[in-house]
């Protein structure tokens, strides 16, 4: 199997590194300093869950799509959502050499954009939640994972051979994966989950560079804020006809909040989860939180606004989410 990953940042490097370690021929398109470091010393991946890895074989790092040589079974888009148009334009000479195209991004329109770029027949629906942070050139931190971290399925609700093939490769690479018939629901629930965690983090924690998710969620006031955001998001998700499944357990709390008998029970459940993560020494931030801390433009347009748009379509009130989106709009106006 040959795979090309466009976007060799934290997530792209973690996925590409583990796949290469499992014997998949991976071409990683990354920034020059990262690609050069990988070429010299290999890719170092470290983290509490999977330990230390140094990947040198089956991994080629380049700096532009035009440098990706040959045919590929899968093209994986792993750039920030806001960089999609430029990235796909840069890869225009690559699309005809890729049999299947997928995106690991945190948005709900990625498959549509890939279809416009490469044609609907090439697009496979996939979803992932796997923590990856680029610490320095050649070094990435794999700081968080889920019981099932990757899902694949056709957008028409079937499971195909190409979905099963990439799932098999991911499982072999140590990334627990499933082929499913409900990939559209997985995509929407992931967006809801990411929106929940991101909106909470940037509104409750962003003023203090030392805080991560757990430090906020372990406090009663923080748990109440998180659950309030979750209940607003759930009101939209349920209106769409879905029931929360916690596809990304134990990271997702949407099902627990939905099934809680009252607000207090939902808050207590979140506090317990945060305490357990603290005891394990797990500390993590959402990428949107990091963007705010580093004065970069956020992906609110791709993560918050689609849920707000659905709320408006259904006539559902989401005042907390709207307020957070307004705050991010101000911050984004002055960001890099």
C-alpha positions in Angstrom: 0.0 0.0 0.0 1.2 3.5 -0.8 -0.2 6.6 1.0 0.4 10.3 0.4 -0.3 12.6 3.3 -0.7 16.3 2.5 -0.2 18.2 5.8 2.8 16.8 7.8 2.0 18.7 11.0 1.1 17.0 14.3 -1.7 14.7 13.2 -0.4 14.0 9.8 3.0 13.0 11.2 1.5 10.8 13.9 -0.7 8.9 11.4 2.0 8.8 8.7 4.7 7.7 11.1 2.7 4.8 12.6 1.6 3.7 9.2 5.2 3.7 7.9 6.3 1.8 11.0 3.7 -0.9 10.1 5.2 -1.2 6.6 3.0 1.1 4.6 4.9 3.2 2.0 4.2 6.8 3.2 5.0 10.1 1.5 4.6 12.9 4.0 4.3 16.5 2.6 5.5 18.8 5.3 7.2 22.2 5.9 10.9 22.3 4.9 12.4 22.3 8.4 10.3 19.3 9.4 10.9 17.4 6.2 14.6 18.0 6.4 14.8 16.8 10.0 12.9 13.6 9.1 15.3 13.1 6.2 18.3 13.4 8.5 17.3 11.7 11.6 13.9 10.0 11.0 10.6 10.9 12.7 10.4 10.7 16.5 6.9 10.1 17.9 6.5 10.0 21.7 3.6 9.9 24.1 2.4 8.3 27.3 0.0 5.8 25.7 2.3 4.4 22.9 5.8 5.2 24.2 8.8 6.2 22.1 9.1 5.5 18.4 11.8 6.5 15.8 10.5 6.0 12.3 13.1 5.9 9.5 11.9 3.2 7.0 9.0 3.4 4.6 8.7 7.2 5.2 9.6 9.8 2.7 9.3 13.5 3.6 9.0 16.1 0.9 8.0 19.8 0.9 5.6 20.1 -2.1 3.0 17.8 -3.7 4.9 17.9 -7.0 7.7 16.0 -5.2 5.5 13.1 -4.4 6.4 10.4 -6.9 4.4 7.6 -8.4 0.9 6.3 -7.8 -0.9 6.2 -4.5 -3.7 4.0 -3.1 -4.8 6.8 -0.7 -4.4 10.5 -0.6 -4.9 11.9 2.9 -5.6 15.6 3.5 -4.4 16.7 6.9 -3.9 20.5 6.7 -5.9 23.0 8.8 -9.4 23.6 7.3 -8.6 27.2 6.5 -5.7 26.1 4.4 -7.7 23.6 2.3 -8.1 25.6 -0.9 -4.4 26.5 -1.2 -3.3 22.9 -0.4 -5.6 21.3 -2.9 -4.6 23.8 -5.6 -0.9 23.0 -4.9 -1.7 19.3 -5.3 -3.5 19.6 -8.6 -0.9 17.5 -10.4 -1.2 14.8 -7.8 -4.9 14.1 -7.8 -5.0 11.9 -10.9 -2.3 9.6 -9.3 -4.4 8.8 -6.2 -7.0 6.1 -6.3 -8.9 7.2 -3.2 -8.9 10.6 -1.4 -9.8 11.2 2.2 -9.6 14.0 4.8 -8.7 13.9 8.5 -9.9 17.5 9.0 -12.3 18.8 11.7 -15.1 20.0 9.5 -18.3 18.7 7.9 -17.6 19.9 4.3 -14.3 18.2 3.6 -15.8 15.4 1.5 -17.7 17.9 -0.6 -14.5 19.9 -1.2 -12.6 16.7 -2.1 -15.3 15.7 -4.5 -15.0 19.0 -6.3 -11.3 18.5 -6.5 -11.0 14.9 -7.5 -14.5 13.7 -8.4 -17.1 12.0 -6.1 -16.1 8.5 -7.1 -12.7 8.9 -5.4 -14.0 10.2 -2.1 -14.2 8.0 1.0 -15.6 9.2 4.2 -13.3 9.0 7.2 -13.1 10.5 10.7 -10.3 10.5 13.3 -9.6 11.9 16.8 -5.9 11.4 17.5 -3.8 13.9 19.4 -0.7 15.1 17.5 1.4 18.2 18.3 4.5 19.1 16.3 7.0 20.0 19.1 10.0 20.8 16.9 11.2 19.7 13.4 11.3 15.9 13.4 9.5 15.4 16.7 5.8 15.0 17.4 3.9 14.3 20.6 1.0 11.8 20.4 -0.8 13.0 23.5 -4.3 11.5 23.2 -6.2 8.7 21.6 -9.6 7.0 21.8 -10.8 3.4 22.2 -11.6 3.6 18.5 -9.7 6.5 16.9 -10.5 6.1 13.2 -13.7 5.3 11.2 -14.2 4.8 7.5 -17.2 4.2 5.3 -18.8 5.2 2.0 -21.0 8.3 2.1 -23.9 6.2 0.7 -24.0 4.2 3.9 -22.2 1.1 2.7 -18.9 -0.5 3.7 -16.5 -1.0 0.7 -13.3 -2.9 0.1 -11.3 0.3 0.1 -12.8 1.3 3.5 -11.9 -2.1 5.0 -8.4 -1.9 3.4 -7.5 1.4 5.1 -9.1 0.3 8.4 -6.9 -2.8 8.3 -3.8 -0.7 7.7 -4.7 1.6 10.6 -5.3 -1.3 12.9 -2.0 -2.8 12.0 -0.4 0.6 12.7 -1.8 0.5 16.2 -4.5 3.0 15.5 -7.8 1.2 16.5 -10.2 1.6 13.6 -13.6 0.4 12.3 -15.4 0.3 9.0 -19.0 1.6 9.4 -22.2 2.2 7.6 -22.9 5.4 9.5 -20.0 7.5 8.6 -22.1 10.6 8.1 -23.3 10.4 11.7 -19.7 9.8 12.9 -18.7 13.0 11.1 -21.4 15.1 12.6 -20.9 13.7 16.1 -17.2 14.3 15.9 -17.9 17.9 14.8 -20.2 18.3 17.8 -17.6 16.8 20.1 -14.8 19.0 18.8 -17.1 22.1 18.9 -17.9 21.3 22.5 -14.3 21.0 23.7 -13.0 23.9 21.6 -15.8 26.3 22.6 -15.3 25.4 26.2 -11.5 25.7 26.1 -11.2 29.1 24.3 -13.9 30.7 26.5 -12.8 29.3 29.9 -9.0 28.6 29.7 -7.4 30.8 27.0 -6.3 33.6 29.4 -3.9 31.3 31.2 -1.1 29.5 29.1 -0.6 26.9 31.8 -4.1 25.5 31.7 -5.3 22.4 29.8 -8.8 20.9 29.4 -8.6 18.9 32.7 -7.8 22.0 34.8 -11.0 23.6 33.7 -13.3 20.6 33.7 -12.3 19.4 37.1 -13.8 22.6 38.7 -17.6 22.8 39.2 -17.9 26.1 37.4 -15.9 24.7 34.5 -18.0 21.5 34.3 -21.2 23.6 34.3 -19.9 25.7 31.5 -19.0 22.6 29.4 -22.3 20.9 30.0 -24.2 24.1 29.1 -22.4 24.2 25.8 -22.9 20.4 25.3 -26.7 20.7 25.9 -27.0 23.4 23.3 -25.0 21.4 20.7 -27.0 18.3 21.5 -30.3 20.1 20.9 -29.1 20.6 17.3 -27.6 17.1 16.9 -30.8 15.4 18.1 -32.9 17.7 15.9 -31.0 16.3 13.0 -32.4 12.8 13.9 -29.2 11.4 15.5 -28.8 9.8 19.0 -25.4 10.3 20.6 -23.2 7.2 20.4 -19.9 8.3 21.9 -18.0 7.0 18.9 -14.8 8.4 20.4 -15.2 7.1 24.0 -13.8 7.8 26.5 -13.0 11.3 25.1 -16.6 12.0 24.1 -19.1 12.9 26.8 -22.1 13.7 24.6 -23.9 10.4 25.2 -23.3 10.7 29.0 -24.7 14.2 29.1 -27.6 13.3 26.9 -28.5 10.3 29.2 -27.9 12.1 32.5 -31.0 12.4 34.6 -30.3 16.1 35.3 -27.8 18.9 35.0 -26.0 18.0 38.2 -25.4 14.4 37.2 -24.1 15.5 33.9 -21.6 17.9 35.6 -20.5 15.3 38.1 -19.8 12.8 35.3 -17.6 15.3 33.6 -15.7 16.2 36.8 -15.1 12.5 37.4 -13.7 12.0 33.9 -11.4 15.1 34.3 -10.2 13.7 37.7 -9.4 10.4 36.2 -7.4 12.0 33.3 -5.5 14.0 35.8 -4.6 10.9 37.9 -3.2 9.4 34.7 -1.2 12.5 34.0 -3.0 13.2 30.7 -3.0 16.9 29.8 -4.1 18.1 26.4 -5.5 21.2 24.6 -7.7 21.5 21.6 -6.0 22.9 18.4 -8.4 25.9 18.6 -7.2 26.6 22.1 -3.6 26.5 20.9 -4.5 28.9 18.0 -5.9 31.4 20.4 -2.9 31.2 22.7 -0.6 31.7 19.7 -2.7 34.5 18.3 -3.5 32.6 15.1 -6.8 32.6 13.3 -9.0 29.9 14.6 -11.2 27.3 12.7 -14.4 28.7 14.2 -15.8 29.1 10.7 -15.5 25.4 10.2 -16.3 24.1 13.7 -18.7 26.4 15.5 -20.5 28.1 12.6 -21.9 25.0 10.9 -23.7 24.0 14.2 -25.0 27.5 14.6 -26.2 27.5 11.1 -28.1 24.2 11.7 -29.6 25.7 14.9 -30.9 28.7 12.9 -32.3 26.3 10.3 -34.2 24.4 13.0 -35.2 27.4 15.1 -33.1 26.1 18.0 -31.6 28.6 20.5 -27.8 28.2 21.2 -27.0 31.5 23.0 -23.8 30.3 24.7 -22.3 29.0 21.5 -23.3 32.2 19.6 -21.6 34.3 22.3 -18.4 32.3 22.1 -18.4 32.5 18.3 -18.8 36.3 18.5 -15.8 36.5 20.9 -13.7 34.3 18.5 -14.7 36.6 15.6 -13.2 39.5 17.4 -10.0 37.6 18.3 -9.7 36.3 14.7 -10.0 39.8 13.3 -6.7 40.7 15.0 -5.0 37.3 14.7 -2.1 36.3 12.3 
